[in-house]
């Protein structure tokens, strides 16, 4: 059985091989984690936007993102009902409130949403079965995927125990659960009726809403209707299709905040670290075997063959370092997802992308090392 010459050279120095594989695995892990957190940032940031049931959204142009939206007149939403393509509308009230943990009395900001319980709000399974419970006074629905700092609310509700707490210093009872999840800007969410929401925020007028949801009749094109509504309504509201509304939120986190840049920069640094490690290993190996390479050149082997040995080593290192790096990343994804409730998962697209990045990283280092091999003169070595 024959083995590639590059592998035999790598195996000849097992300690050096182990160091190289560990360094590449660390670089793979760093790239994988940075890409995972960046993806989780965008996926979690638009959870609320995507789970709402609508075709077109009205939003204030002064609003930066969904957590702290600016108000606009509810009349703008009702003006759209004059269009034949519009089937129904839902005014939505949104603002953070202060939740009191009923177990330890700690207070924490929580995303608070109000709407008419007779309207459709979320396209989540089972939500329509419980939304009518909100017709009662001083009750809310609690997101069971919220951060644990809000207390074991979901466990208590599932066990049939009542949960009574305070929101904005007003006594509130949790009467049901839904599941949406957290994001980098939202640690937890409660949903209530518009009347209850206005009781929690008594200084806010009913005619000022933070979001307007428009559902179209079947067969209507959202883009065409959006253009008609945008031409009709004043410029004090944005008219956005669902795709545009989601993209606007992603653009905020990617460009208006440093978070997207930080994760991208971290992935680039992982590439650089891995490339330097591979280059050092290959350069040291080439330096130690200059006489052997010179002998190959002297007896007639072409530069392509000698260069192929170095590139062969680069590819082997890429594969050996990639496998443990992905394995550790998979384990860390699970731990991080459980701790943060963020959508961290090892997708097949990311696995393939990082593999090709790793292969490119090692190949690049191999090509840089080849400069020493190509300048090799057997006469000078001997």
N, C-alpha and C positions, 0 to 999 in steps of 0.2 A: 504493500500500500504506500502510495506516495503522498506527501504533504506539501502544500505551498511553501516555497522557500521563505516567504515573509513570515509565515506562522512559526516556522522553525527558529527563526531569529528572535522573534518575540518570546517564544517559550524558553529560549536559552537563558533569559534573565527573568525568572518568575517574579522576583520582588518588584522590579521595574514594571513588569506587565501589570501586576496588581495595582501599583500606584497609578498607572495610566488609566486602567479600567475604572478605578475609583474616582479619578478626576473627571473622566468623561461622564460617568454616571451622575456625579454631582452637577455637572453642567446640564445634562438632560433633565435632572430633577428640577433645577432652577428654572429652565425654560418652560417645563411642563407646568410648574406651579404658577409662574407668572401669567402664562397663557390661560390657565384655568381660572385664576382670580379675575383676570380681565374679562373673560367670557361670562363668569358669574356676575360681575358688575353689571354688564349690559343686560343679561337675561333677567336678573332680579329687579333692575331699575324699571323695566317695562312690564313687570308682572301685573300691576294694577291697570295699566293702559290696555294690556292685551286681554285681561279677564273681564273687562267691562263689556256689556252687550250693546253694541252700537255700530253704525255704519259711518257716521260723521260726527265729529266732536266740535263744540264751540269752546274756545279757550281765550283767556285774556292775553293780548300781546305783551302785557307787562309781567306776566308770569314767567318765572325762570324755569321751574320744574314742578312736578305734581305734588310735592310734599307741602309747599307753601304757595299755593296759587293765589293770584290776585282776583278780586271780584269783578263781575260785570253785570249789567242789568238783565234780569230774567226776561224782560220784554224781547230781547234779541232772540231768545230761544223760541218764544211763542210766535214771533214773526215768521219763523220758518214753517209753521203749520199751515200757512196759506199756500204752500206749494203742494201740488197734487202728488208728487213723488214721495212726500214725507208721510210716513205711516203713524209714528208716535214720537213723543219727546219725553225726556226725563231730566228735570233740573237736579243737580247734585251739589251738595254743600261739603266742602273739604277744608279742614284745618287741624293742626295738632292740638291735642288737649293734654291735660295732666292726669295720668292714671295713678291711683293709689293701690299698691299691692295689699290686698286684704290680709295677707299672712304676716307680713313684716312691716307694713305701713310705709314702705319706701315709695317715693313718687318718681314717675318716669313719663317722658313724653310719648304719646301714642297717636297714631294716625287715626283721625276720626272723620267718618263719612256719614252724611245724612241724605236721605232720598224719600220719596213717597213710597210707602210699602206696597201700594197697589200697582206700582210700575215695575218694569224689569230693570235690574241693575247689573248683576253679574251673570256671566255665562258659565257658571260653575254647577256641577251636578249636585242636586239636592238643595240648592239655595232657594229656589222658588217655593220649596215645601215649608220653609221656615220664615220667609221674609214677612209674612202676614202677622207673625208674633210681635212685630215691631209697632203694631197699632196701639199697643199698651203704652202707658206713660212711664218714662224713666226706665227703659229697658234697652239693651244692646245685644248684638251678636258679636262674638269674639273669634278672632282668627286663631285657630288652634296651632298654627305653625309660627306663632309669634315667639319672640325671644323668651327664655325661661325666667328672666328677671321680672316679668309681670306676674309670676306666680303660677302654681299648678291649676290654672283655671280649667283647662280641657279635661284633666283627670277628674276634677270635682264634678263637672257637668256630666261626664260620662258615667260617673258613679251615682248620679241622681241627687247630689248634694247641691243646695242653692249657693250661688256666689253673688254676694252683695258687696259693693265697694263704692268708691267715690271717683267721679271724673269731674275735674274743675270744681271740686268741693261740693258736688251735688251727688246725692245717693243714687246709685244706679244698680240694677240687677242684670246679670248676664243670663239670657234665656235660651241661647242656642249657639252653635258653633258652625263655622265654615272654615275652609282651608285655602289660603292664598300664598302665604310665605313672606319672608322679610326681604329687605334689600339694603344697600349701603345707606339709604336715606330713611328707611322705614323699619323700625324694630318690631312693630306690632300694629294691628289694625282692629278697630271696632266699627261696626256699622249700626246705625240707628235710623229712626224716622226723621223726616225733616222737622217735625214739631219738637221732638226730643233734642235734636241737634241745636235748634234755636234756643231751647231752654239751657243748654250747656254753654251757649255763646249769646247771652242776652243782649249784648251790645251790637250784634250784627243784624242788619235788616233782612227780612224775608225776601225782598225783591232783589237782593244781591246774591248771585250764585257764583261758584268757582268753576263749574264745569257744566256743559250742556250736552246731553246725548241725543242723537237723532237716529231713528231707525227708519229705513226706507221700505217702500212697498216692494214686494217680490219682483225681481226682474229689472229693477232700476239700477243704473250705473252710478256708483258712488262718486266717481271722478267728474262726471257730467253734472250731477246735482250739486256737487261741491262748488264747481265753477259758477253755477247759477246763483247759489246762495252767497258766494263771496262777492259777486257783482251787485247783489241786492242789499246786503247788510252793510252798515257803516264799518269803518276801519277800526272801531273800538273792540272788535272781536276777531279772533282767528278762526277760519273755517278749515278743518283738517279731516282728511279721510283717516281711517284707522291706521293705515300704513304710515301716513305722514305724522300722525300723533305719536306713534311709537318711535319713529325715527327722530323726531324732535327731542324726545327724552334721551335717546342714546347720544345724540349730538351734544347735549348739555354735559353729560358725564364724560364724554370723550374729549371735548375741546374746552369747555368752560371751567372744568375742574382739573386739577393736576393728577387725579387718580388714574385715568386712562394712560396718560403719559408715563407715569411711574411704572405701571405694570409693563408697558411696552419697552421702556428703558431697561427694566430688570431682565426681560427676555433677551435683549441685545447683549447685555453684560454676561449672561450665561453663555451665549455663543462665543463671545470674546474669550472668556475664561477657558472654555473647552478647547478653543483653537490654540491658545497659548500652551496648554498642557500637552496636547498632541504634538505640537511643533517641537517642544522641548524633548519629548520622548523620542521622536523620530530623528531629531538632530543629533541627540546623544548616541543613538544606535548607528546612524550613518558614520559619525566620527569614529566610533569604535571599530567599524568594519571597512574603513577606507582601503586597507590593503586587499581585502577580499573583493571589494568592488573594482579596484584597480586591476586585480588579476583577471576578473571577468572581462574587463575592457581589453586587456592586453592579449587575451587568447581569442578575441574576435567577436565577443558578444556586443551587440549594438546598444546604444544609449537607451533605446526603447525597453529592452529587457531589464536593464539595471533600474530604470525609472519605475518599471512595473512592480518590482519588488517593494519599493517604498510605498507606492500607492496601494499595493496589496496589504501592507501592514496598516495603512490608514483605514482601509475598509474593515479589516478584522477588528481593529480597536473600536471603530464606530459601532459595530454589531455587539461586541462584548460589553461595551459601556452602556449601550442603549437599553439592553434587556433589564439589568438591575435598576437602572434609573426609572424606567416605566413602572416596574414592580413597586418600588418605594413610593412613587407618585400616586399610584392607585390606592395604596394604603393611606397615604396622607390625605387624599381627596375625601375618603370616607370619614376620617377623623375630623377634618375641617368642616365638612358638610354637616356632621352631627353637632358640632360645637356652634356653628353660625347660622344654620338653616338656610345657607346659600345653595343655589343649584350647581354644585360641583360634581361633575361626572366625567369619566374618561371616555370621550367619544372616539369612534373609529376614525373620524376625520382628523382629530387632533393627534391621535396615535401615529397616523401615517405622515402628517405634516412634520411632527417632531422627529420622526425617523429620517425623513429626507433632509431636515435641517441638520441633524447630527451627521449624516453622511456627507453633506456639503461642508460642514465644519471641519471634519477630519480630512476630507479630500483637499480642502483649501490649505490646511497645514501641511499635508503631504506635498502639494505643489510648491509651497514655499521652501520645503526642505530639499526639493529636487535641484534647486539652484546650486547647492554644494556638490551634488552628484554630477550634474552636467558640466561643471567646470573642472571635473576631476581629470588630471593628467597622470597616467601610469608612470611616466618617466620621472616626474617630480616625487611621487610617493615612494618609489623604490630607489 
